[in-house]
């Protein structure tokens, strides 16, 4: 009497009657491999296709880690050289600089940078009536550090513009030894903000060129008063073997 109601086909054998709960495939006229039925107490309950779930889980496990961990933090070292101009005490100077730096890429769009370098520049002071002219000079050594935000716009060849903001600390020496100069001959240590903008150009797997333009200000202590010095320049950085 307990078995008057027909059992599902997969529970019809006597050896299976002790197992009223079974996972089995319902026999359709046109069976689909994605149709699954759970028979519990002779009541069929349809649920999400297991095969599709397995496929989705497989794709998720493959793609999700690769998207999350595709970028690996790295540090690159570069050599930089360029030219710059400087305005101090109404005199314009031009010169060249050289530095060694490094960037730590902690994120595809974010990096920390630092560098150490030196430079020197010269100019000519001319009196108001243009009857006197004196050559002036400046040299410095500095360290620079800051953060950089970048975004790749083209993958091949790699073109990645960036903008950075940081702080420089500089040991300076000025020789403005002309009549009436407020700077005179002075040296000291100063600091100030620095900003740069540039683009990273990947030329092949092992060579990168990075042209960038920077702008900075700093206060120096002259013989008679303090002055704000404005500097700007164009640098080219080279990265090889990374």
ChimeraX commands (.cxc) that place a marker at each C-alpha (Angstrom):
marker #1 position 0.00,0.00,0.00 radius 0.5
marker #1 position 2.92,2.32,0.75 radius 0.5
marker #1 position 4.07,2.00,-2.86 radius 0.5
marker #1 position 0.71,2.45,-4.63 radius 0.5
marker #1 position 1.90,5.76,-6.06 radius 0.5
marker #1 position 4.35,5.11,-8.90 radius 0.5
marker #1 position 7.93,5.96,-8.03 radius 0.5
marker #1 position 10.14,8.05,-10.23 radius 0.5
marker #1 position 11.96,5.92,-12.75 radius 0.5
marker #1 position 15.26,6.16,-10.92 radius 0.5
marker #1 position 13.70,4.94,-7.65 radius 0.5
marker #1 position 11.63,2.12,-9.15 radius 0.5
marker #1 position 14.03,-0.69,-8.33 radius 0.5
marker #1 position 13.49,-2.40,-4.94 radius 0.5
marker #1 position 17.13,-1.87,-4.00 radius 0.5
marker #1 position 16.59,1.88,-4.18 radius 0.5
marker #1 position 13.39,2.11,-2.12 radius 0.5
marker #1 position 15.44,2.65,1.03 radius 0.5
marker #1 position 16.64,5.94,-0.43 radius 0.5
marker #1 position 13.62,8.24,-0.91 radius 0.5
marker #1 position 15.91,11.21,-1.73 radius 0.5
marker #1 position 17.83,10.93,-4.96 radius 0.5
marker #1 position 19.40,13.19,-7.55 radius 0.5
marker #1 position 18.30,11.93,-10.92 radius 0.5
marker #1 position 17.52,13.05,-14.44 radius 0.5
marker #1 position 13.91,13.23,-15.47 radius 0.5
marker #1 position 13.22,11.23,-18.64 radius 0.5
marker #1 position 11.89,13.75,-21.17 radius 0.5
marker #1 position 11.02,12.91,-24.72 radius 0.5
marker #1 position 13.89,15.18,-25.75 radius 0.5
marker #1 position 16.11,15.15,-22.67 radius 0.5
marker #1 position 18.42,18.08,-22.16 radius 0.5
marker #1 position 21.72,17.53,-20.30 radius 0.5
marker #1 position 21.07,20.77,-18.43 radius 0.5
marker #1 position 17.74,19.67,-16.88 radius 0.5
marker #1 position 18.13,18.28,-13.35 radius 0.5
marker #1 position 15.43,17.17,-10.94 radius 0.5
marker #1 position 15.68,16.57,-7.21 radius 0.5
marker #1 position 13.16,13.97,-6.06 radius 0.5
marker #1 position 12.31,14.28,-2.39 radius 0.5
marker #1 position 9.48,12.16,-0.97 radius 0.5
marker #1 position 8.26,11.58,-4.51 radius 0.5
marker #1 position 7.93,15.41,-5.12 radius 0.5
marker #1 position 10.13,16.65,-8.03 radius 0.5
marker #1 position 11.78,20.04,-7.41 radius 0.5
marker #1 position 13.57,21.82,-10.30 radius 0.5
marker #1 position 16.61,23.95,-9.42 radius 0.5
marker #1 position 19.41,25.84,-11.22 radius 0.5
marker #1 position 21.25,23.74,-13.74 radius 0.5
marker #1 position 24.25,22.16,-12.13 radius 0.5
marker #1 position 26.16,21.92,-15.34 radius 0.5
marker #1 position 25.77,25.65,-16.00 radius 0.5
marker #1 position 26.81,26.41,-12.44 radius 0.5
marker #1 position 29.94,24.31,-12.86 radius 0.5
marker #1 position 30.82,26.13,-16.07 radius 0.5
marker #1 position 30.23,29.51,-14.46 radius 0.5
marker #1 position 32.32,28.56,-11.44 radius 0.5
marker #1 position 35.14,27.35,-13.67 radius 0.5
marker #1 position 35.17,30.59,-15.71 radius 0.5
marker #1 position 34.97,32.69,-12.53 radius 0.5
marker #1 position 37.92,30.91,-10.93 radius 0.5
marker #1 position 39.98,31.33,-14.07 radius 0.5
marker #1 position 39.18,34.94,-14.96 radius 0.5
marker #1 position 38.69,36.57,-11.57 radius 0.5
marker #1 position 42.18,35.87,-10.15 radius 0.5
marker #1 position 43.81,36.82,-13.45 radius 0.5
marker #1 position 42.00,40.16,-13.48 radius 0.5
marker #1 position 42.76,40.81,-9.84 radius 0.5
marker #1 position 46.38,39.79,-9.79 radius 0.5
marker #1 position 47.46,40.51,-13.38 radius 0.5
marker #1 position 49.38,43.59,-12.26 radius 0.5
marker #1 position 52.49,42.92,-10.22 radius 0.5
marker #1 position 54.06,45.80,-8.23 radius 0.5
marker #1 position 57.50,46.64,-9.56 radius 0.5
marker #1 position 60.37,49.10,-9.23 radius 0.5
marker #1 position 62.20,50.60,-12.19 radius 0.5
marker #1 position 65.40,52.66,-12.18 radius 0.5
marker #1 position 65.97,55.43,-14.70 radius 0.5
marker #1 position 68.62,57.94,-15.78 radius 0.5
marker #1 position 67.44,61.48,-16.52 radius 0.5
marker #1 position 69.10,64.42,-18.22 radius 0.5
marker #1 position 67.82,67.69,-19.58 radius 0.5
marker #1 position 67.92,71.47,-19.55 radius 0.5
marker #1 position 66.27,74.00,-17.31 radius 0.5
marker #1 position 65.84,77.72,-16.81 radius 0.5
marker #1 position 65.68,79.73,-13.62 radius 0.5
marker #1 position 64.64,83.24,-12.65 radius 0.5
marker #1 position 66.30,84.81,-9.60 radius 0.5
marker #1 position 66.75,88.47,-8.68 radius 0.5
marker #1 position 65.48,89.56,-12.12 radius 0.5
marker #1 position 68.18,87.50,-13.84 radius 0.5
marker #1 position 67.43,84.53,-16.12 radius 0.5
marker #1 position 69.76,81.54,-16.05 radius 0.5
marker #1 position 69.87,78.43,-18.24 radius 0.5
marker #1 position 71.71,75.20,-17.64 radius 0.5
marker #1 position 71.63,71.41,-17.63 radius 0.5
marker #1 position 70.95,68.75,-15.01 radius 0.5
marker #1 position 71.36,65.03,-14.48 radius 0.5
marker #1 position 69.74,62.64,-12.03 radius 0.5
marker #1 position 69.26,59.00,-11.12 radius 0.5
marker #1 position 65.81,58.01,-9.98 radius 0.5
marker #1 position 63.42,55.17,-9.28 radius 0.5
marker #1 position 59.70,54.59,-9.47 radius 0.5
marker #1 position 57.70,52.06,-7.50 radius 0.5
marker #1 position 54.52,51.06,-9.30 radius 0.5
marker #1 position 52.14,49.88,-6.58 radius 0.5
marker #1 position 49.07,50.02,-8.83 radius 0.5
marker #1 position 48.50,50.18,-12.61 radius 0.5
marker #1 position 47.61,53.88,-12.25 radius 0.5
marker #1 position 49.72,54.94,-9.28 radius 0.5
marker #1 position 53.43,55.17,-8.46 radius 0.5
marker #1 position 55.88,56.64,-5.96 radius 0.5
marker #1 position 58.97,58.32,-7.37 radius 0.5
marker #1 position 62.27,59.57,-6.04 radius 0.5
marker #1 position 65.51,60.88,-7.50 radius 0.5
marker #1 position 68.86,62.44,-6.65 radius 0.5
marker #1 position 70.71,64.73,-9.01 radius 0.5
marker #1 position 72.63,67.92,-9.66 radius 0.5
marker #1 position 72.69,70.80,-12.08 radius 0.5
marker #1 position 74.32,74.08,-12.92 radius 0.5
marker #1 position 73.27,77.16,-14.83 radius 0.5
marker #1 position 74.67,80.51,-15.90 radius 0.5
marker #1 position 73.31,83.86,-16.95 radius 0.5
marker #1 position 74.31,87.47,-17.53 radius 0.5
marker #1 position 73.25,90.42,-15.44 radius 0.5
marker #1 position 73.05,93.69,-17.35 radius 0.5
marker #1 position 72.72,97.09,-15.75 radius 0.5
marker #1 position 69.71,99.24,-16.53 radius 0.5
marker #1 position 71.67,101.51,-18.82 radius 0.5
marker #1 position 73.37,98.45,-20.37 radius 0.5
marker #1 position 76.82,99.81,-19.62 radius 0.5
marker #1 position 77.74,96.97,-17.28 radius 0.5
marker #1 position 77.41,93.20,-17.65 radius 0.5
marker #1 position 78.39,90.49,-15.19 radius 0.5
marker #1 position 78.15,86.74,-15.54 radius 0.5
marker #1 position 76.26,85.00,-12.73 radius 0.5
marker #1 position 76.06,81.31,-11.93 radius 0.5
marker #1 position 74.23,78.76,-9.82 radius 0.5
marker #1 position 74.78,75.10,-9.00 radius 0.5
marker #1 position 72.86,72.69,-6.85 radius 0.5
marker #1 position 72.40,69.12,-5.65 radius 0.5
marker #1 position 68.94,67.88,-4.73 radius 0.5
marker #1 position 66.71,64.99,-3.78 radius 0.5
marker #1 position 63.11,64.78,-4.97 radius 0.5
marker #1 position 60.23,62.56,-3.91 radius 0.5
marker #1 position 56.52,62.37,-4.63 radius 0.5
marker #1 position 53.59,60.51,-6.11 radius 0.5
marker #1 position 52.49,60.00,-9.68 radius 0.5
marker #1 position 49.14,59.23,-11.32 radius 0.5
marker #1 position 49.13,57.71,-14.79 radius 0.5
marker #1 position 46.78,56.09,-17.28 radius 0.5
marker #1 position 47.68,54.00,-20.31 radius 0.5
marker #1 position 45.93,55.26,-23.46 radius 0.5
marker #1 position 47.51,52.91,-26.02 radius 0.5
marker #1 position 48.72,49.39,-25.27 radius 0.5
marker #1 position 50.96,48.73,-28.31 radius 0.5
marker #1 position 53.14,50.67,-28.58 radius 0.5
marker #1 position 52.74,51.51,-24.90 radius 0.5
marker #1 position 51.83,55.19,-24.39 radius 0.5
marker #1 position 51.11,56.22,-20.80 radius 0.5
marker #1 position 50.71,59.90,-19.86 radius 0.5
marker #1 position 51.24,60.85,-16.20 radius 0.5
marker #1 position 51.22,63.76,-13.79 radius 0.5
marker #1 position 53.23,63.96,-10.57 radius 0.5
marker #1 position 53.47,66.12,-7.48 radius 0.5
marker #1 position 56.23,66.10,-4.88 radius 0.5
marker #1 position 58.76,67.92,-2.75 radius 0.5
marker #1 position 62.40,68.74,-3.43 radius 0.5
marker #1 position 65.18,69.47,-0.95 radius 0.5
marker #1 position 68.11,71.28,-2.47 radius 0.5
marker #1 position 71.60,72.32,-1.47 radius 0.5
marker #1 position 72.33,75.45,-3.51 radius 0.5
marker #1 position 75.11,77.90,-4.23 radius 0.5
marker #1 position 74.66,81.25,-6.04 radius 0.5
marker #1 position 77.28,83.65,-7.30 radius 0.5
marker #1 position 75.54,86.92,-8.14 radius 0.5
marker #1 position 78.54,89.11,-7.45 radius 0.5
marker #1 position 77.57,92.35,-9.10 radius 0.5
marker #1 position 76.95,95.81,-7.76 radius 0.5
marker #1 position 73.57,96.13,-6.08 radius 0.5
marker #1 position 72.79,92.40,-6.00 radius 0.5
marker #1 position 70.60,91.31,-3.08 radius 0.5
marker #1 position 71.57,87.66,-3.54 radius 0.5
marker #1 position 75.34,88.17,-3.75 radius 0.5
marker #1 position 77.41,85.10,-3.00 radius 0.5
marker #1 position 75.30,82.74,-0.94 radius 0.5
marker #1 position 74.74,79.06,-0.27 radius 0.5
marker #1 position 72.39,77.04,1.86 radius 0.5
marker #1 position 69.63,74.42,1.91 radius 0.5
marker #1 position 66.08,75.06,0.78 radius 0.5
marker #1 position 62.97,73.13,-0.14 radius 0.5
marker #1 position 59.83,73.61,-2.17 radius 0.5
marker #1 position 57.09,71.92,-4.20 radius 0.5
marker #1 position 57.65,70.38,-7.60 radius 0.5
marker #1 position 55.16,69.23,-10.24 radius 0.5
marker #1 position 55.74,67.39,-13.48 radius 0.5
marker #1 position 53.81,66.08,-16.45 radius 0.5
marker #1 position 55.02,63.66,-19.08 radius 0.5
marker #1 position 54.44,60.49,-21.03 radius 0.5
marker #1 position 55.95,57.02,-20.80 radius 0.5
marker #1 position 56.76,55.55,-24.21 radius 0.5
marker #1 position 57.46,51.83,-24.33 radius 0.5
marker #1 position 59.74,51.12,-27.28 radius 0.5
marker #1 position 59.91,47.34,-27.30 radius 0.5
marker #1 position 60.10,44.97,-24.36 radius 0.5
marker #1 position 63.29,46.26,-22.78 radius 0.5
marker #1 position 63.51,49.96,-23.54 radius 0.5
marker #1 position 61.40,52.92,-22.39 radius 0.5
marker #1 position 61.82,56.65,-22.90 radius 0.5
marker #1 position 60.08,59.15,-20.61 radius 0.5
marker #1 position 60.05,62.83,-21.62 radius 0.5
marker #1 position 58.63,65.11,-18.94 radius 0.5
marker #1 position 58.34,68.79,-18.10 radius 0.5
marker #1 position 58.67,70.01,-14.49 radius 0.5
marker #1 position 58.03,73.21,-12.59 radius 0.5
marker #1 position 59.21,74.09,-9.08 radius 0.5
marker #1 position 59.65,76.97,-6.67 radius 0.5
marker #1 position 61.96,77.42,-3.72 radius 0.5
marker #1 position 63.01,80.17,-1.32 radius 0.5
marker #1 position 66.71,80.94,-0.96 radius 0.5
marker #1 position 68.46,83.17,1.54 radius 0.5
marker #1 position 70.57,85.89,-0.09 radius 0.5
marker #1 position 73.08,88.27,1.45 radius 0.5
marker #1 position 70.48,90.98,1.95 radius 0.5
marker #1 position 67.07,89.27,1.69 radius 0.5
marker #1 position 65.18,86.09,0.85 radius 0.5
marker #1 position 64.16,85.31,-2.71 radius 0.5
marker #1 position 61.72,82.95,-4.38 radius 0.5
marker #1 position 63.43,81.11,-7.21 radius 0.5
marker #1 position 61.28,79.68,-10.02 radius 0.5
marker #1 position 62.67,76.80,-12.05 radius 0.5
marker #1 position 61.31,74.83,-14.98 radius 0.5
marker #1 position 62.80,72.40,-17.42 radius 0.5
marker #1 position 62.49,69.51,-19.82 radius 0.5
marker #1 position 63.97,66.14,-18.90 radius 0.5
marker #1 position 64.27,62.86,-20.73 radius 0.5
marker #1 position 64.48,59.65,-18.69 radius 0.5
marker #1 position 65.70,56.31,-20.02 radius 0.5
marker #1 position 64.77,52.87,-18.69 radius 0.5
marker #1 position 66.56,49.81,-20.11 radius 0.5
marker #1 position 66.51,46.14,-19.25 radius 0.5
marker #1 position 63.29,46.07,-17.23 radius 0.5
marker link #1:1,2 radius 0.2
marker link #1:2,3 radius 0.2
marker link #1:3,4 radius 0.2
marker link #1:4,5 radius 0.2
marker link #1:5,6 radius 0.2
marker link #1:6,7 radius 0.2
marker link #1:7,8 radius 0.2
marker link #1:8,9 radius 0.2
marker link #1:9,10 radius 0.2
marker link #1:10,11 radius 0.2
marker link #1:11,12 radius 0.2
marker link #1:12,13 radius 0.2
marker link #1:13,14 radius 0.2
marker link #1:14,15 radius 0.2
marker link #1:15,16 radius 0.2
marker link #1:16,17 radius 0.2
marker link #1:17,18 radius 0.2
marker link #1:18,19 radius 0.2
marker link #1:19,20 radius 0.2
marker link #1:20,21 radius 0.2
marker link #1:21,22 radius 0.2
marker link #1:22,23 radius 0.2
marker link #1:23,24 radius 0.2
marker link #1:24,25 radius 0.2
marker link #1:25,26 radius 0.2
marker link #1:26,27 radius 0.2
marker link #1:27,28 radius 0.2
marker link #1:28,29 radius 0.2
marker link #1:29,30 radius 0.2
marker link #1:30,31 radius 0.2
marker link #1:31,32 radius 0.2
marker link #1:32,33 radius 0.2
marker link #1:33,34 radius 0.2
marker link #1:34,35 radius 0.2
marker link #1:35,36 radius 0.2
marker link #1:36,37 radius 0.2
marker link #1:37,38 radius 0.2
marker link #1:38,39 radius 0.2
marker link #1:39,40 radius 0.2
marker link #1:40,41 radius 0.2
marker link #1:41,42 radius 0.2
marker link #1:42,43 radius 0.2
marker link #1:43,44 radius 0.2
marker link #1:44,45 radius 0.2
marker link #1:45,46 radius 0.2
marker link #1:46,47 radius 0.2
marker link #1:47,48 radius 0.2
marker link #1:48,49 radius 0.2
marker link #1:49,50 radius 0.2
marker link #1:50,51 radius 0.2
marker link #1:51,52 radius 0.2
marker link #1:52,53 radius 0.2
marker link #1:53,54 radius 0.2
marker link #1:54,55 radius 0.2
marker link #1:55,56 radius 0.2
marker link #1:56,57 radius 0.2
marker link #1:57,58 radius 0.2
marker link #1:58,59 radius 0.2
marker link #1:59,60 radius 0.2
marker link #1:60,61 radius 0.2
marker link #1:61,62 radius 0.2
marker link #1:62,63 radius 0.2
marker link #1:63,64 radius 0.2
marker link #1:64,65 radius 0.2
marker link #1:65,66 radius 0.2
marker link #1:66,67 radius 0.2
marker link #1:67,68 radius 0.2
marker link #1:68,69 radius 0.2
marker link #1:69,70 radius 0.2
marker link #1:70,71 radius 0.2
marker link #1:71,72 radius 0.2
marker link #1:72,73 radius 0.2
marker link #1:73,74 radius 0.2
marker link #1:74,75 radius 0.2
marker link #1:75,76 radius 0.2
marker link #1:76,77 radius 0.2
marker link #1:77,78 radius 0.2
marker link #1:78,79 radius 0.2
marker link #1:79,80 radius 0.2
marker link #1:80,81 radius 0.2
marker link #1:81,82 radius 0.2
marker link #1:82,83 radius 0.2
marker link #1:83,84 radius 0.2
marker link #1:84,85 radius 0.2
marker link #1:85,86 radius 0.2
marker link #1:86,87 radius 0.2
marker link #1:87,88 radius 0.2
marker link #1:88,89 radius 0.2
marker link #1:89,90 radius 0.2
marker link #1:90,91 radius 0.2
marker link #1:91,92 radius 0.2
marker link #1:92,93 radius 0.2
marker link #1:93,94 radius 0.2
marker link #1:94,95 radius 0.2
marker link #1:95,96 radius 0.2
marker link #1:96,97 radius 0.2
marker link #1:97,98 radius 0.2
marker link #1:98,99 radius 0.2
marker link #1:99,100 radius 0.2
marker link #1:100,101 radius 0.2
marker link #1:101,102 radius 0.2
marker link #1:102,103 radius 0.2
marker link #1:103,104 radius 0.2
marker link #1:104,105 radius 0.2
marker link #1:105,106 radius 0.2
marker link #1:106,107 radius 0.2
marker link #1:107,108 radius 0.2
marker link #1:108,109 radius 0.2
marker link #1:109,110 radius 0.2
marker link #1:110,111 radius 0.2
marker link #1:111,112 radius 0.2
marker link #1:112,113 radius 0.2
marker link #1:113,114 radius 0.2
marker link #1:114,115 radius 0.2
marker link #1:115,116 radius 0.2
marker link #1:116,117 radius 0.2
marker link #1:117,118 radius 0.2
marker link #1:118,119 radius 0.2
marker link #1:119,120 radius 0.2
marker link #1:120,121 radius 0.2
marker link #1:121,122 radius 0.2
marker link #1:122,123 radius 0.2
marker link #1:123,124 radius 0.2
marker link #1:124,125 radius 0.2
marker link #1:125,126 radius 0.2
marker link #1:126,127 radius 0.2
marker link #1:127,128 radius 0.2
marker link #1:128,129 radius 0.2
marker link #1:129,130 radius 0.2
marker link #1:130,131 radius 0.2
marker link #1:131,132 radius 0.2
marker link #1:132,133 radius 0.2
marker link #1:133,134 radius 0.2
marker link #1:134,135 radius 0.2
marker link #1:135,136 radius 0.2
marker link #1:136,137 radius 0.2
marker link #1:137,138 radius 0.2
marker link #1:138,139 radius 0.2
marker link #1:139,140 radius 0.2
marker link #1:140,141 radius 0.2
marker link #1:141,142 radius 0.2
marker link #1:142,143 radius 0.2
marker link #1:143,144 radius 0.2
marker link #1:144,145 radius 0.2
marker link #1:145,146 radius 0.2
marker link #1:146,147 radius 0.2
marker link #1:147,148 radius 0.2
marker link #1:148,149 radius 0.2
marker link #1:149,150 radius 0.2
marker link #1:150,151 radius 0.2
marker link #1:151,152 radius 0.2
marker link #1:152,153 radius 0.2
marker link #1:153,154 radius 0.2
marker link #1:154,155 radius 0.2
marker link #1:155,156 radius 0.2
marker link #1:156,157 radius 0.2
marker link #1:157,158 radius 0.2
marker link #1:158,159 radius 0.2
marker link #1:159,160 radius 0.2
marker link #1:160,161 radius 0.2
marker link #1:161,162 radius 0.2
marker link #1:162,163 radius 0.2
marker link #1:163,164 radius 0.2
marker link #1:164,165 radius 0.2
marker link #1:165,166 radius 0.2
marker link #1:166,167 radius 0.2
marker link #1:167,168 radius 0.2
marker link #1:168,169 radius 0.2
marker link #1:169,170 radius 0.2
marker link #1:170,171 radius 0.2
marker link #1:171,172 radius 0.2
marker link #1:172,173 radius 0.2
marker link #1:173,174 radius 0.2
marker link #1:174,175 radius 0.2
marker link #1:175,176 radius 0.2
marker link #1:176,177 radius 0.2
marker link #1:177,178 radius 0.2
marker link #1:178,179 radius 0.2
marker link #1:179,180 radius 0.2
marker link #1:180,181 radius 0.2
marker link #1:181,182 radius 0.2
marker link #1:182,183 radius 0.2
marker link #1:183,184 radius 0.2
marker link #1:184,185 radius 0.2
marker link #1:185,186 radius 0.2
marker link #1:186,187 radius 0.2
marker link #1:187,188 radius 0.2
marker link #1:188,189 radius 0.2
marker link #1:189,190 radius 0.2
marker link #1:190,191 radius 0.2
marker link #1:191,192 radius 0.2
marker link #1:192,193 radius 0.2
marker link #1:193,194 radius 0.2
marker link #1:194,195 radius 0.2
marker link #1:195,196 radius 0.2
marker link #1:196,197 radius 0.2
marker link #1:197,198 radius 0.2
marker link #1:198,199 radius 0.2
marker link #1:199,200 radius 0.2
marker link #1:200,201 radius 0.2
marker link #1:201,202 radius 0.2
marker link #1:202,203 radius 0.2
marker link #1:203,204 radius 0.2
marker link #1:204,205 radius 0.2
marker link #1:205,206 radius 0.2
marker link #1:206,207 radius 0.2
marker link #1:207,208 radius 0.2
marker link #1:208,209 radius 0.2
marker link #1:209,210 radius 0.2
marker link #1:210,211 radius 0.2
marker link #1:211,212 radius 0.2
marker link #1:212,213 radius 0.2
marker link #1:213,214 radius 0.2
marker link #1:214,215 radius 0.2
marker link #1:215,216 radius 0.2
marker link #1:216,217 radius 0.2
marker link #1:217,218 radius 0.2
marker link #1:218,219 radius 0.2
marker link #1:219,220 radius 0.2
marker link #1:220,221 radius 0.2
marker link #1:221,222 radius 0.2
marker link #1:222,223 radius 0.2
marker link #1:223,224 radius 0.2
marker link #1:224,225 radius 0.2
marker link #1:225,226 radius 0.2
marker link #1:226,227 radius 0.2
marker link #1:227,228 radius 0.2
marker link #1:228,229 radius 0.2
marker link #1:229,230 radius 0.2
marker link #1:230,231 radius 0.2
marker link #1:231,232 radius 0.2
marker link #1:232,233 radius 0.2
marker link #1:233,234 radius 0.2
marker link #1:234,235 radius 0.2
marker link #1:235,236 radius 0.2
marker link #1:236,237 radius 0.2
marker link #1:237,238 radius 0.2
marker link #1:238,239 radius 0.2
marker link #1:239,240 radius 0.2
marker link #1:240,241 radius 0.2
marker link #1:241,242 radius 0.2
view
